[in-house]
Amino acid sequence: MANPTRGVGWAGRRAGTGSIIDVEAFLVTGGNRLEGTVEVPGAKNSVLKLMAAALLAPGPSVITHVPDILDVRIMAELVRRLGAEVDYRPAQGELTIDVPAELGHKADYDLVRKMRASIAVLGPLIARAGVADVALPGGDAIGSRGLDMHIEGLERMGATFESSHGFLIAKAPGGLHGAQIWLDFPSVGATENLVMAAVLAKGTTVIDNVAREPEIVDLCEMLNQMGARIEGLGSSTLTVDGVEGLHPVRHATVSDRIVAGTWAAMAAITAGDITIDYAHTGHLEIALDKLVSAGVSIEQTANGFRVRMDRRPKAVDIVTLPYPGFPTDLQPQFIALNAVAEGVSMVTENLFEARFRFVNELTRLGANVRTDGHHAFIKGRKRLSGAPVEATDVRAGVGLVMAGLVAEGTTTVLDVHHIDRGYARFTDLLTGLGGKIERIDPDVAASA
Ligand code: UD1
């Protein structure tokens, strides 16, 4: 079913609500095998940071391979409020951000609360404006997600911090200087903020134990194209020689490995056959290896890879870790797979403690999952049965849709705005592969 509210504009998708969030659900009917080809867009977790990075250079930067997702619209509004002009062309997957010589410095709570990645403007704002007022974030309901490493690293570069009325206020009136920084843990967000601050700092910054995700390499490549001097891309130490100024560029967003991994897991759970274009197997090595252990065959294609499955999956153990370990953002999808697999499995979540909230929803479909601390024990069941469930975050949401695709009867997934945050044209693509999914208004459906 076409969504009647599409095209209304991001700030008022349901007439009268004035809300950025859709109050919509997906109705999923189980039983169909997924077959066909999908193209993966640019990565959500990269493009949001590339948009923040554009703020570092006055003038128009162009970002391509931009996914048509809610989070891009939220970030576009945030950079607009900082004074940039944004021209977003979702049909072309292109975004132009024209940055003024003088930037604003306030990231408001109404936007930061909806998307934790808003914190990525902290580094660019201190570097360029010498001041940043960023509301303390909310975002996915997946754990506490502190900011201590962002703050300590920026303090080493000469910034001072105070918190007041829900805002984090950072100041570096004389500019930032180079520093030696050791991260306690390879945090994605802290690595990105520190690199974006260091590119305009005076002198050399060495950041050790950084995160090595492909999205961070993508960000550093864009910064280097803009004139930054970053070495060690993809390794656990980044060395940044500060420069006087950066210039705008045109940059293509790296492909979304989590979306690619999700389609691969969907092929596995539905005994399907999906060719995934614009995707890199090299960014998904452990996840694809787990799928092979579950019974799929994977074949490299000219532009991506093909995943085929012809049996009930075998259970696989998973341990989430920073890249190149198994990604936490594929953990719910693999729990869904294990829920219908042959055998028992253990999934260990090491990054976000609240990510197992999704398990309570999955058990409503009949899954046999028990959690203890950061471990989940799963006994595969031959059949799940459809029921209403709630998406608690973007990846939990797709995990529930996956389970719904193989459950008997229909599954209503509520709060699908979480899925819209990260998956472009989700229902269209799924329908194109033969899945049965409709976007519905749950209130209307309940009263019908
Ligand atoms: C990013 C991704 C998210 C992914 C995660 C891990 C975006 C928009 N989001 O989130 O999809 O699941 O990486 O791959 O790119 N932490 C601290 N102090 C800090 C920073 C982090 O304690 O200063 C903790 C967090 O609470 C969390 C863990 O470190 O438990 C991982 O956080 P981090 O790697 O920073 O993830 P995000 O950047 O938030």
Boltz pocket constraint, residues with backbone or C-beta under 6 A from the ligand:
constraints:
  - pocket:
      binder: B
      contacts: [[A, 44], [A, 45], [A, 46], [A, 48], [A, 117], [A, 143], [A, 144], [A, 145], [A, 146], [A, 147], [A, 148], [A, 149], [A, 150], [A, 151], [A, 185], [A, 186], [A, 187], [A, 188], [A, 189], [A, 190], [A, 211], [A, 322], [A, 328], [A, 329], [A, 350], [A, 351], [A, 352], [A, 353]]
      max_distance: 6.0
